[in-house]
């Protein structure tokens, strides 16, 4: 009987103290270090950075729309025949006309032989003229400078600026979501490791008590039902320990994934609760100003408005200056000019009402995005109110759990004293021990849920980077399994 009492006292001491000194090997990791690592190495942050860089390049490309277009063109062609005029068919009529004139008496006879001598070589000559040889080639350049495109270039540049700001807002949204994810997994691992240690110590205590219970049953000092009850609790404790170890392994892998680094991590920053949360209206006001999702919706509306301007530009004339010249030519006719400059204007008169319908569709898009913006603002306000109320609930729940913890500790003390006096069974003492462990685990769960709700509240308000500051505040109370 004394051995059983000693075993129970040892188990009770282990359950109350919950020493966590025997930690597995691993790398110590503070919350600040974890945030820095995640924001540096997580693939989602790297992808967001690439997205911003792409938007910067698109912005530069839009600026280039204002610049002249300069190009070099080269060509070679072999035509089916030379380009020119063949007047050989005119020889006979010309010869006949000359004979008529010479025979009409209008020309003095003494001059006729001289004139015929002049006409004969002309009539014998080839009366064909080649303007362009069938084989030709050239190398030249052209320049086009937009002067007025109806406002399309300005709209494209403003849209590129908006897309860049949208990429930055998306990066901020990724950053805030990543911090919330990190808080969930960092403190989740801290919680899981403590639960594993507690479950392991409970198993060890119940195992020693089972050994004594078997011995006491053989000596007829306890009934078979009490020994079976201890075996049942032993099986239950082992099952809960196995589940806790699996959960800890899963959360550890999830944390490594969030950090973007492989390793065995030991969280050293304790879960915490703060007494002063602030006013609900302050968080809602911050969200309207800094929430990345709301910023993106606002930017989408601005982008839709630029789409309206771009479609309206199709109704206006487009003017461009142009020029070009040949640097080198091969057998190109001298009749072809070697350079040219000018100004062109294009006015679209009718295109099957395509412009009208696209312009109307762009205006409808602005209205649609405006309604989505209003709804998003309302949804964020409701989300913040929900998370804020959850914080208050977890804080109030912690006060209730502290009362339950005081009762559970006193109840265990009373059951232990009654057991020593022989007025309580061992099963009652084990139940009191497990009840105390359960209350303390519930206390940790409340702190974990509080921190997670706080991280999500700050994410919704657009100030996730301030989460670590909350942990360092003067009114922040670290929450441990074995401390109030």
VENDATA-V570950 format. One record per backbone hydrogen bond with DSSP energy under -0.5 kcal/mol. NH is the residue of the N-H (numbers start at 1). CO is the residue of the C=O. E is the energy in kcal/mol with one decimal. If there is no record, write none. Layout:
BEGIN
nh->(NH,NH)
co->(CO,CO)
e->(E,E)
END
This chain:
BEGIN
nh->(5,6,7,8,9,10,11,12,13,14,15,16,17,18,23,27,28,29,34,35,36,37,38,39,40,41,42,45,46,47,48,49,50,51,52,53,54,55,56,57,58,59,60,61,62,63,64,65,66,67,69,70,71,73,75,77,79,83,84,85,87,87,90,91,94,95,96,97,98,99,100,101,102,103,104,104,105,106,111,112,112,113,115,116,117,118,119,120,121,122,123,124,125,127,128,129,131,131,132,133,136,136,137,138,139,140,141,142,143,144,145,146,147,148,152,155,156,157,158,159,160,161,162,163,164,165,166,167,168,169,170,171,172,173,174,175,176,177,178,179,180,181,182,183,184,185,186,187,188,189,190,191,192,193,194,195,196,197,198,199,200,201,202,203,204,205,206,207,208,209,210,211,212,213,214,215,216,217,218,219,220,221,222,227,228,229,230,231,232,233,234,235,236,237,238,239,240,241,242,243,244,245,246,247,248,249,250,251,252,253,254,255,256,257,258,259,260,261,265,266,267,268,269,270,271,273,275,277,283,284,285,286,287,288,289,290,291,295,296,297,298,299,300,301,302,303,304,305,306,307,308,309,310,311,312,313,314,315,316,318,319,320,321,322,323,324,325,326,327,328,330,331,336,340,342,344,346,349,354,357,358,359,360,361,362,363,364,365,366,367,368,369,370,371,372,373,374,375,376,377,378,379,380,381,382,383,384,385,386,387,388,389,390,391,392,393,394,395,396,397,398,399,400,401,402,403,404,405,406,407,408,409,410,411,412,413,414,415,416,417,418,419,420,421,422,423,424,429,430,431,432,433,434,435,436,437,438,439,440,441,442,443,444,445,446,447,448,449,450,451,452,453,454,455,456,457,458,459,460,461,462,462,463,466,467,470,470,471,472,473,476,477,478,479,480,480,483)
co->(1,2,3,4,5,6,7,8,9,10,11,12,13,14,21,264,26,266,30,31,32,33,34,35,36,37,38,42,42,43,44,45,46,47,48,49,50,51,52,53,54,55,56,57,58,59,60,62,63,64,144,68,142,140,138,136,134,132,82,129,85,127,87,88,90,91,92,93,94,95,96,97,98,99,100,101,102,101,108,108,109,109,111,112,113,114,115,116,117,118,119,120,121,125,126,85,83,129,83,331,77,134,330,75,328,73,325,71,323,69,321,144,319,319,149,151,152,153,154,155,156,157,158,159,160,161,162,163,164,165,166,167,168,169,170,171,172,173,174,175,176,177,178,179,180,181,182,183,184,185,186,187,188,189,190,191,192,193,194,195,196,197,198,199,200,201,202,203,204,205,206,207,208,209,210,211,212,213,214,215,217,216,216,223,224,225,226,227,228,229,230,231,232,233,234,235,236,237,238,239,240,241,242,243,244,245,246,247,248,249,250,251,252,253,254,255,256,256,263,27,265,29,29,268,479,477,475,275,279,280,281,282,283,284,285,286,287,291,292,293,294,295,296,297,298,299,300,301,302,303,304,305,306,307,308,309,311,312,313,346,148,344,145,342,143,340,141,338,139,139,137,329,333,324,322,320,318,347,351,353,354,355,356,357,358,359,360,361,362,363,364,365,366,367,368,369,370,371,372,373,374,375,376,377,378,379,380,381,382,383,384,385,386,387,388,389,390,391,392,393,394,395,396,397,398,399,400,401,402,403,404,405,406,407,408,409,410,411,412,413,414,415,416,417,419,418,418,425,426,427,428,429,430,431,432,433,434,435,436,437,438,439,440,441,442,443,444,445,446,447,448,449,450,451,452,453,454,455,456,457,458,459,458,463,464,466,467,467,468,470,473,273,476,271,478,483,480)
e->(-2.3,-2.5,-2.4,-2.5,-2.5,-2.1,-2.5,-2.6,-2.4,-2.4,-2.4,-2.3,-2.5,-2.5,-2.1,-3.4,-0.5,-2.4,-2.3,-2.4,-2.3,-2.5,-2.6,-2.5,-0.9,-3.2,-1.8,-0.8,-1.7,-2.7,-2.1,-2.2,-2.2,-2.1,-2.1,-2.2,-2.4,-2.0,-2.1,-2.0,-2.1,-2.1,-2.0,-2.2,-1.9,-1.7,-1.6,-1.3,-1.7,-1.1,-3.6,-0.6,-2.5,-3.3,-2.6,-3.1,-3.7,-2.9,-0.5,-2.8,-0.5,-4.1,-1.9,-1.7,-2.1,-3.1,-2.7,-2.3,-2.4,-2.2,-2.2,-2.0,-2.6,-2.3,-0.5,-0.8,-0.6,-0.6,-1.6,-0.7,-0.9,-0.6,-2.4,-2.8,-2.1,-1.4,-2.3,-2.4,-0.7,-0.8,-2.3,-1.7,-1.0,-0.6,-0.5,-4.0,-2.6,-0.6,-2.5,-0.5,-2.5,-0.5,-1.9,-2.5,-3.0,-3.4,-2.6,-2.4,-3.3,-2.4,-3.2,-0.5,-2.3,-2.3,-0.9,-2.2,-2.6,-2.2,-2.4,-2.5,-2.0,-2.0,-2.2,-2.6,-2.0,-2.3,-2.4,-2.3,-2.0,-2.3,-2.6,-2.2,-2.2,-2.4,-2.5,-2.3,-2.6,-2.6,-2.2,-2.0,-2.0,-2.4,-2.6,-2.6,-2.2,-2.1,-3.6,-1.9,-0.8,-2.1,-1.9,-2.7,-2.6,-2.7,-1.8,-2.3,-2.4,-2.2,-2.4,-2.9,-2.4,-2.2,-2.4,-2.3,-2.3,-2.4,-2.8,-2.6,-2.0,-2.0,-2.4,-2.2,-1.9,-2.5,-2.5,-1.8,-2.9,-2.4,-1.8,-1.5,-1.3,-2.9,-0.7,-1.5,-2.7,-2.1,-1.9,-2.1,-2.4,-2.3,-2.1,-2.5,-2.3,-2.5,-2.4,-2.2,-2.2,-2.1,-2.4,-2.3,-2.2,-2.4,-2.2,-2.4,-2.4,-2.2,-2.2,-2.5,-2.4,-2.0,-2.1,-2.5,-2.2,-2.0,-2.1,-2.7,-1.7,-1.3,-0.7,-2.8,-0.5,-1.9,-0.6,-0.6,-0.6,-1.4,-0.7,-0.7,-1.3,-2.1,-2.3,-2.2,-2.2,-1.8,-1.1,-3.3,-2.1,-2.2,-2.4,-2.1,-2.4,-2.4,-2.3,-1.8,-2.0,-2.5,-2.2,-2.0,-1.9,-1.7,-1.5,-1.8,-2.4,-2.1,-2.2,-1.4,-1.0,-1.8,-1.4,-2.4,-3.6,-2.4,-2.9,-3.0,-2.1,-2.6,-2.3,-2.4,-2.8,-2.1,-3.8,-0.5,-1.5,-2.5,-2.6,-3.3,-2.6,-0.6,-0.8,-2.1,-2.1,-2.5,-2.2,-2.5,-2.2,-1.8,-2.0,-1.9,-1.6,-1.8,-2.5,-2.7,-2.0,-1.9,-2.2,-2.3,-1.9,-2.4,-2.7,-2.2,-1.9,-2.8,-2.5,-1.9,-2.3,-2.7,-2.6,-2.0,-2.4,-2.7,-2.7,-2.4,-1.9,-2.1,-2.1,-2.4,-2.9,-2.4,-2.5,-2.7,-2.0,-1.4,-1.8,-2.7,-2.4,-1.5,-2.2,-2.9,-2.2,-2.1,-2.9,-2.4,-2.1,-3.1,-2.3,-2.1,-2.4,-2.7,-2.5,-2.2,-2.8,-2.4,-2.0,-1.3,-1.2,-3.2,-0.6,-1.4,-2.4,-2.5,-2.0,-2.1,-2.9,-2.3,-2.0,-2.3,-2.5,-2.2,-2.2,-2.2,-2.3,-1.8,-1.9,-2.4,-2.2,-1.9,-2.7,-2.6,-2.2,-2.5,-2.3,-2.6,-2.4,-2.4,-2.2,-2.3,-2.6,-2.0,-2.4,-1.9,-0.7,-0.8,-2.8,-2.0,-2.0,-1.5,-0.5,-1.4,-0.9,-1.1,-1.4,-3.3,-0.6,-3.6,-0.5,-0.6,-0.5)
END
